[in-house]
Amino acid sequence: MDSSARQENRCAAAVARPVPGLAAAEGLADAARRAVASALADWAGPPPDLLVALVATGPGFDGRPAATAALLAAAEAAGTGHSVGCSVEGVLAATGGGAGAAVLGAPGVAVWCARLPGARLRSFHLEVVPTPQGLAVTGLPEFAPDAVPAAATALLLADPTTFPTTTWLRSLATALPDLSVVGAVAAPEPEALRLADPGEPSRAGADGGALLLSDGRVFERGAVGTTIEGLAGLRGAVAPGCRPVGPVLTVTAAEGSALLELAGQPAAAVLRRIVAELPPEDAARAGAGLHLGLARDEYATEPTAADWLVRPLLGTEARREALVVGDVLEVGSTVQFQLADRDVADAGLAAALGGGGGAAGALLLAAAGRGRAGTPGTDRDAELAVRVFGPRAAVGGGYTGGQIGPGPAGRGADLFGLAAGLLVVPR
């Protein structure tokens, strides 16, 4: 083996659609193989250390068998030691030319490959299991006490119906505060996505959750991922896609995901008043969907767009004049309504990219509802990433139900909405 071929980190990415006329499972699996072949067309030396495969199904496809076949086909074709992936809403990829190809609302496969010389990778599958003390999450690779490497990152892909993403991330931040986490909530079905933790993590069965790939095996529950240790310069980042509107408010009454009162007033009435006071353009956009931001730092005096964990507004309860939110709310929480904004999304992504400079590539996990604009079949976020990183960088990923990224100062992690999460690999 030519040792010089492993002196530099390297990434590759590609996206492919099924060929019309093939059977559902065969068509999507064939697309996976073609995506891997395209990504590795000029790949010299040993196979990638890590493959990330993301699969979206659409009309005419029996989703679960087809997606399962595609995930397994991608892992086999790449021949890599570590593979991770999941079902998503859509897929995207961009390479040196700067064009960002995207498939949303139709079948497609994206693959992102990375060669990470000198890094230690360990794959995992997390499950929620009953214990005498209650439910617990098992499966994370063990680290020596107080010895998490300074350059340790976990890539995490979680099923929204069987894994308590938010509470697990909070407990992980306490147990392993130096472990950076980046990833996403996968998509079982676009209409079934939600950001809230399940009240009973074991309630979803084989007919409900996402499909999760880990080292050539497909799971239907929990979360999968890979820890990457010893790679200096590897970093995760999150770019917000919303801006706050209206005043900062305090939750004065809530019941589970039902937001009952804000500042002592019925929540639905407060929302109507805020929308009525918005500028006409914002009011029109609010009609297509407002969101709720939960403060990451209750003590921030001048919160910015990045200081809010965005959650969807799922509906109203007319009888109680309540709002239904995609999270469990606590009385005393600080909140502010949020509006998707393309300018904020662009500026946030540019800031998260950090000016590029020497990146081999990035895994990009974005919300489909980020106010995306442009030519159908292209991805504006991917194009921006390649412009910042330069013509040699490879960017690939997909549209997910929630984005996982680092908290303040890079410590711990949170679950975001309408954001773009990035795992950036240095050259």
PAKE-860024 format. One record per residue (C-alpha): x, y negated, z; residue number from 1. Coordinates in nm, 2 decimals, always signed. Each point is the difference from the previous one (the first is absolute). Layout:
BEGIN
> X;Y;Z;NUM
...
# end
This chain:
BEGIN
> +0.00;+0.00;+0.00;1
> +0.13;-0.35;-0.09;2
> +0.03;-0.16;+0.34;3
> -0.01;-0.35;-0.16;4
> -0.36;+0.06;-0.10;5
> -0.10;-0.01;+0.36;6
> +0.18;-0.32;+0.11;7
> -0.30;-0.22;-0.07;8
> -0.37;+0.02;+0.10;9
> -0.22;+0.04;-0.29;10
> -0.38;-0.01;-0.07;11
> -0.22;+0.08;-0.29;12
> -0.38;-0.03;-0.06;13
> -0.26;+0.08;-0.26;14
> -0.38;+0.02;-0.04;15
> -0.20;+0.23;-0.23;16
> -0.36;+0.06;-0.09;17
> -0.15;+0.34;-0.08;18
> -0.02;+0.10;-0.36;19
> -0.36;-0.01;-0.12;20
> -0.16;+0.33;-0.08;21
> +0.19;+0.21;+0.26;22
> -0.18;+0.17;+0.29;23
> -0.01;-0.22;+0.30;24
> +0.26;+0.16;+0.22;25
> +0.23;+0.08;-0.29;26
> -0.03;-0.35;-0.13;27
> +0.10;-0.17;+0.32;28
> +0.28;+0.25;+0.07;29
> +0.13;-0.05;-0.35;30
> +0.00;-0.38;+0.07;31
> +0.20;+0.07;+0.32;32
> +0.26;+0.20;-0.20;33
> +0.02;-0.27;-0.27;34
> +0.04;-0.28;+0.27;35
> +0.30;+0.19;+0.16;36
> +0.16;+0.07;-0.34;37
> -0.03;-0.37;-0.09;38
> +0.14;-0.12;+0.33;39
> +0.30;+0.23;-0.02;40
> +0.06;-0.03;-0.37;41
> +0.34;-0.16;+0.05;42
> +0.07;+0.14;+0.34;43
> +0.36;+0.13;+0.03;44
> +0.14;+0.22;+0.26;45
> -0.20;+0.19;+0.27;46
> -0.38;-0.03;+0.04;47
> -0.15;-0.27;+0.22;48
> +0.01;+0.03;+0.38;49
> -0.36;-0.12;+0.03;50
> -0.31;+0.01;-0.22;51
> -0.31;-0.20;+0.07;52
> -0.30;+0.11;-0.21;53
> -0.33;-0.18;+0.00;54
> -0.31;+0.13;-0.18;55
> -0.32;-0.18;-0.09;56
> -0.30;+0.18;-0.14;57
> -0.30;-0.14;-0.18;58
> -0.31;+0.08;-0.20;59
> +0.00;+0.34;-0.16;60
> +0.24;+0.15;+0.25;61
> -0.08;+0.24;+0.28;62
> +0.21;-0.21;+0.23;63
> +0.15;+0.23;+0.26;64
> +0.11;+0.30;-0.22;65
> +0.14;-0.24;-0.26;66
> +0.18;-0.22;+0.25;67
> +0.14;+0.31;+0.18;68
> +0.13;+0.14;-0.32;69
> +0.16;-0.33;-0.10;70
> +0.18;-0.05;+0.34;71
> +0.14;+0.36;-0.01;72
> +0.10;-0.05;-0.37;73
> +0.19;-0.32;+0.08;74
> +0.19;+0.16;+0.29;75
> +0.10;+0.30;-0.21;76
> +0.11;-0.20;-0.30;77
> +0.21;-0.24;+0.20;78
> +0.20;+0.28;+0.16;79
> +0.07;-0.22;+0.30;80
> +0.06;+0.11;+0.36;81
> -0.26;-0.23;+0.15;82
> -0.33;-0.09;-0.15;83
> -0.28;-0.20;+0.14;84
> -0.32;-0.13;-0.15;85
> -0.38;-0.04;+0.02;86
> -0.32;-0.09;-0.18;87
> -0.05;-0.37;-0.07;88
> -0.24;-0.24;-0.16;89
> +0.23;-0.08;-0.29;90
> +0.36;+0.02;-0.10;91
> +0.27;-0.24;-0.13;92
> +0.36;-0.01;-0.12;93
> +0.24;-0.24;-0.15;94
> +0.36;+0.03;-0.12;95
> +0.27;-0.22;-0.15;96
> -0.21;-0.17;-0.27;97
> -0.20;-0.18;+0.27;98
> -0.34;+0.13;-0.12;99
> -0.22;+0.15;+0.27;100
> -0.22;+0.29;-0.12;101
> -0.31;+0.08;+0.21;102
> -0.28;+0.25;+0.00;103
> -0.30;-0.09;+0.22;104
> -0.35;+0.15;-0.01;105
> +0.13;+0.28;-0.23;106
> +0.22;+0.31;+0.04;107
> +0.37;-0.05;+0.02;108
> +0.33;+0.10;+0.17;109
> +0.29;-0.21;+0.12;110
> +0.33;+0.14;+0.12;111
> +0.28;-0.18;+0.17;112
> +0.34;+0.17;+0.05;113
> +0.30;-0.10;+0.20;114
> +0.35;+0.12;+0.04;115
> +0.13;-0.10;+0.34;116
> +0.36;+0.11;+0.05;117
> +0.11;+0.05;+0.35;118
> -0.35;-0.02;+0.15;119
> -0.16;+0.27;+0.21;120
> -0.36;+0.07;-0.10;121
> -0.25;+0.21;+0.21;122
> -0.35;+0.06;-0.12;123
> -0.30;+0.04;+0.23;124
> -0.37;+0.07;+0.02;125
> -0.18;-0.16;+0.30;126
> -0.31;+0.17;+0.14;127
> -0.24;-0.10;+0.28;128
> -0.03;+0.29;+0.25;129
> -0.18;+0.05;+0.33;130
> +0.20;+0.02;+0.32;131
> -0.09;+0.02;+0.37;132
> +0.06;-0.38;+0.02;133
> -0.21;-0.07;-0.31;134
> +0.07;-0.04;-0.37;135
> +0.36;-0.03;-0.11;136
> +0.19;-0.04;-0.32;137
> +0.27;+0.26;-0.08;138
> +0.25;+0.05;-0.28;139
> +0.23;-0.31;+0.01;140
> +0.37;+0.10;-0.02;141
> +0.17;-0.02;+0.33;142
> +0.25;-0.28;+0.08;143
> +0.25;+0.02;+0.29;144
> -0.12;-0.22;+0.29;145
> +0.10;-0.36;-0.05;146
> +0.19;+0.10;-0.31;147
> -0.21;-0.10;-0.30;148
> +0.25;-0.12;-0.26;149
> +0.00;-0.36;-0.08;150
> -0.07;+0.08;-0.36;151
> -0.29;+0.24;+0.05;152
> -0.33;-0.04;-0.20;153
> -0.30;+0.22;-0.03;154
> -0.21;+0.00;-0.31;155
> -0.36;+0.09;+0.10;156
> -0.31;+0.09;-0.20;157
> -0.31;+0.06;+0.21;158
> -0.35;+0.14;-0.06;159
> -0.25;-0.26;+0.13;160
> -0.26;+0.25;+0.11;161
> +0.22;+0.24;+0.21;162
> +0.29;-0.20;+0.13;163
> -0.02;-0.29;+0.26;164
> +0.25;-0.22;-0.19;165
> -0.03;-0.32;+0.21;166
> +0.02;+0.16;+0.34;167
> +0.28;+0.23;-0.10;168
> +0.21;-0.29;-0.14;169
> -0.05;-0.19;+0.33;170
> +0.11;+0.30;+0.20;171
> +0.30;+0.06;-0.23;172
> +0.11;-0.36;+0.05;173
> +0.02;+0.07;+0.37;174
> +0.17;+0.33;-0.03;175
> +0.24;-0.08;-0.28;176
> +0.02;-0.38;-0.03;177
> +0.30;+0.00;-0.24;178
> -0.17;+0.23;-0.25;179
> -0.13;-0.20;-0.30;180
> -0.31;+0.13;-0.17;181
> -0.14;-0.08;-0.34;182
> -0.27;+0.17;-0.20;183
> -0.37;+0.01;-0.06;184
> -0.34;+0.15;+0.07;185
> -0.08;+0.23;-0.28;186
> -0.33;+0.01;-0.20;187
> -0.24;+0.29;+0.02;188
> -0.27;-0.18;-0.20;189
> +0.00;-0.38;-0.07;190
> -0.34;-0.04;+0.16;191
> +0.10;+0.20;+0.31;192
> +0.30;-0.21;+0.09;193
> +0.02;-0.17;+0.34;194
> +0.26;-0.14;+0.22;195
> -0.15;+0.09;+0.34;196
> +0.13;+0.29;+0.20;197
> -0.24;+0.29;+0.01;198
> -0.19;+0.04;+0.33;199
> +0.07;+0.37;-0.02;200
> +0.32;+0.07;-0.21;201
> -0.10;+0.36;-0.06;202
> -0.35;-0.07;-0.14;203
> +0.09;+0.01;-0.37;204
> +0.02;+0.33;-0.17;205
> +0.12;+0.13;-0.34;206
> -0.26;-0.20;-0.18;207
> +0.10;-0.34;+0.14;208
> +0.37;-0.10;+0.02;209
> +0.27;-0.11;-0.23;210
> +0.25;+0.24;-0.16;211
> +0.35;-0.02;+0.15;212
> +0.32;+0.14;-0.16;213
> +0.30;+0.10;+0.21;214
> +0.29;+0.20;-0.15;215
> -0.20;+0.19;-0.25;216
> -0.30;+0.07;+0.23;217
> -0.34;-0.18;-0.01;218
> -0.19;-0.08;+0.32;219
> -0.35;-0.14;+0.05;220
> +0.04;-0.13;+0.35;221
> +0.23;-0.22;+0.21;222
> +0.29;-0.19;-0.15;223
> +0.32;+0.08;-0.18;224
> +0.33;-0.18;-0.05;225
> +0.38;+0.00;+0.01;226
> +0.24;-0.15;+0.24;227
> +0.31;-0.16;-0.16;228
> +0.31;-0.05;+0.22;229
> +0.34;-0.15;-0.06;230
> -0.08;-0.21;-0.31;231
> +0.11;-0.36;+0.07;232
> -0.21;-0.26;-0.16;233
> -0.32;+0.21;-0.04;234
> -0.29;-0.22;+0.11;235
> -0.37;-0.02;+0.02;236
> -0.21;-0.31;-0.05;237
> -0.37;-0.11;-0.03;238
> -0.14;-0.28;-0.21;239
> -0.34;-0.14;+0.10;240
> -0.27;-0.06;-0.26;241
> -0.24;-0.22;+0.19;242
> -0.02;-0.35;+0.15;243
> -0.20;-0.09;+0.31;244
> -0.32;-0.21;-0.04;245
> -0.20;-0.16;+0.28;246
> +0.10;-0.04;+0.36;247
> +0.19;+0.24;+0.22;248
> -0.25;+0.18;+0.22;249
> -0.02;+0.22;+0.30;250
> -0.20;+0.33;+0.01;251
> -0.25;-0.04;+0.29;252
> -0.21;+0.31;-0.06;253
> +0.07;+0.32;-0.19;254
> -0.10;+0.36;-0.01;255
> +0.23;+0.23;-0.18;256
> +0.02;-0.13;-0.36;257
> -0.30;-0.23;+0.05;258
> +0.11;-0.36;+0.05;259
> -0.29;-0.15;+0.20;260
> +0.11;-0.35;+0.11;261
> +0.27;-0.25;-0.09;262
> +0.06;-0.28;+0.25;263
> -0.34;+0.09;+0.16;264
> -0.20;-0.02;-0.32;265
> -0.15;+0.28;-0.21;266
> +0.28;+0.11;-0.24;267
> -0.21;+0.00;-0.32;268
> -0.13;-0.35;+0.08;269
> +0.36;-0.12;+0.05;270
> +0.10;+0.15;-0.34;271
> -0.29;-0.17;-0.18;272
> +0.10;-0.33;+0.15;273
> +0.36;+0.04;-0.10;274
> -0.09;+0.09;-0.36;275
> -0.24;-0.29;-0.03;276
> +0.29;-0.24;+0.10;277
> +0.25;+0.14;-0.25;278
> +0.10;-0.19;-0.32;279
> -0.22;+0.11;-0.29;280
> +0.27;+0.21;-0.17;281
> +0.09;+0.18;+0.33;282
> -0.37;+0.05;+0.07;283
> -0.05;+0.17;-0.34;284
> +0.29;+0.23;+0.06;285
> -0.12;+0.08;+0.35;286
> -0.32;+0.13;-0.15;287
> +0.21;+0.28;-0.16;288
> +0.12;+0.10;+0.35;289
> +0.16;-0.15;+0.30;290
> +0.22;+0.19;+0.25;291
> +0.09;-0.03;+0.36;292
> +0.35;-0.06;+0.13;293
> +0.11;+0.13;+0.34;294
> +0.28;-0.20;+0.16;295
> +0.33;+0.19;+0.02;296
> +0.12;-0.25;+0.26;297
> -0.26;-0.14;+0.23;298
> +0.24;-0.28;+0.10;299
> +0.10;-0.13;-0.34;300
> -0.08;-0.37;+0.00;301
> -0.01;-0.05;-0.38;302
> -0.07;+0.34;-0.15;303
> +0.08;+0.06;-0.37;304
> -0.15;+0.25;-0.25;305
> +0.26;+0.25;+0.11;306
> -0.12;-0.02;+0.36;307
> -0.34;+0.17;-0.06;308
> -0.09;+0.37;-0.04;309
> -0.27;-0.01;-0.26;310
> -0.30;+0.23;+0.04;311
> -0.30;+0.03;-0.23;312
> -0.35;-0.13;+0.08;313
> -0.21;+0.31;-0.07;314
> -0.35;-0.15;+0.05;315
> -0.24;-0.16;+0.24;316
> -0.24;+0.11;+0.27;317
> -0.30;-0.23;-0.04;318
> -0.17;+0.09;+0.33;319
> +0.31;-0.10;+0.20;320
> +0.13;-0.26;-0.24;321
> +0.32;+0.20;+0.01;322
> +0.28;+0.06;-0.25;323
> +0.14;+0.35;-0.06;324
> +0.38;+0.00;-0.03;325
> +0.24;+0.27;-0.11;326
> +0.17;+0.03;+0.34;327
> -0.08;+0.04;+0.36;328
> -0.03;-0.34;+0.16;329
> +0.08;-0.11;+0.36;330
> -0.15;-0.29;+0.18;331
> +0.25;-0.28;+0.04;332
> +0.16;+0.06;-0.34;333
> +0.10;-0.29;-0.21;334
> -0.14;+0.01;-0.36;335
> -0.04;-0.22;-0.31;336
> -0.18;+0.07;-0.32;337
> +0.22;+0.07;-0.31;338
> -0.04;-0.06;-0.37;339
> +0.20;+0.19;-0.27;340
> +0.23;-0.24;-0.17;341
> +0.22;+0.07;-0.30;342
> +0.24;-0.29;+0.07;343
> +0.05;+0.12;+0.36;344
> +0.05;+0.36;-0.13;345
> +0.27;-0.12;-0.25;346
> +0.18;-0.22;+0.26;347
> -0.02;+0.27;+0.26;348
> +0.14;+0.27;-0.23;349
> +0.29;-0.23;-0.11;350
> +0.08;-0.07;+0.37;351
> -0.01;+0.37;+0.08;352
> +0.23;+0.09;-0.29;353
> +0.25;-0.24;+0.16;354
> +0.15;-0.12;-0.32;355
> +0.08;+0.34;-0.13;356
> +0.37;+0.01;-0.06;357
> +0.16;+0.35;-0.02;358
> -0.32;+0.21;+0.03;359
> +0.00;+0.34;-0.17;360
> -0.38;+0.00;+0.01;361
> -0.31;+0.00;+0.22;362
> -0.30;+0.21;+0.09;363
> -0.30;-0.24;-0.03;364
> -0.32;+0.09;+0.18;365
> -0.26;-0.27;-0.07;366
> -0.37;-0.06;+0.07;367
> -0.21;+0.00;-0.32;368
> -0.20;-0.30;+0.13;369
> +0.29;-0.25;+0.02;370
> -0.17;-0.23;-0.25;371
> +0.20;+0.17;-0.28;372
> -0.02;-0.19;-0.33;373
> +0.15;+0.04;-0.34;374
> -0.02;+0.24;-0.29;375
> -0.19;+0.33;+0.07;376
> +0.25;+0.28;+0.04;377
> +0.27;-0.21;+0.14;378
> +0.11;-0.07;+0.36;379
> +0.09;-0.35;+0.10;380
> +0.17;+0.11;+0.33;381
> +0.22;+0.25;-0.17;382
> +0.10;-0.25;-0.27;383
> +0.09;-0.26;+0.27;384
> +0.21;+0.26;+0.19;385
> +0.20;+0.09;-0.31;386
> +0.06;-0.37;-0.09;387
> +0.13;-0.06;+0.35;388
> +0.21;+0.31;+0.03;389
> +0.14;-0.01;-0.35;390
> -0.01;+0.22;-0.32;391
> +0.17;+0.30;+0.16;392
> -0.25;+0.05;+0.28;393
> -0.28;+0.25;-0.02;394
> -0.34;-0.06;+0.17;395
> -0.27;+0.25;+0.04;396
> -0.30;+0.08;+0.22;397
> -0.37;-0.03;+0.03;398
> -0.32;-0.17;+0.13;399
> -0.08;+0.12;+0.35;400
> -0.26;-0.05;+0.27;401
> +0.22;-0.17;+0.25;402
> +0.37;-0.10;+0.02;403
> +0.24;+0.09;+0.27;404
> +0.30;-0.22;+0.07;405
> +0.23;-0.14;+0.27;406
> -0.12;-0.23;+0.27;407
> +0.17;-0.32;+0.13;408
> +0.38;+0.01;-0.04;409
> -0.02;+0.33;-0.17;410
> -0.10;+0.19;+0.31;411
> -0.29;+0.24;+0.02;412
> -0.26;+0.00;-0.27;413
> -0.36;-0.10;-0.07;414
> -0.28;+0.10;-0.24;415
> -0.08;-0.28;-0.24;416
> -0.28;-0.06;-0.25;417
> +0.01;-0.18;-0.34;418
> +0.37;+0.00;+0.02;419
> +0.30;+0.14;-0.19;420
> +0.24;+0.23;+0.19;421
> +0.36;+0.05;-0.13;422
> +0.28;+0.25;+0.07;423
> +0.30;-0.17;-0.16;424
> +0.31;+0.21;-0.08;425
> +0.33;-0.19;-0.03;426
> +0.23;+0.07;-0.29;427
# end
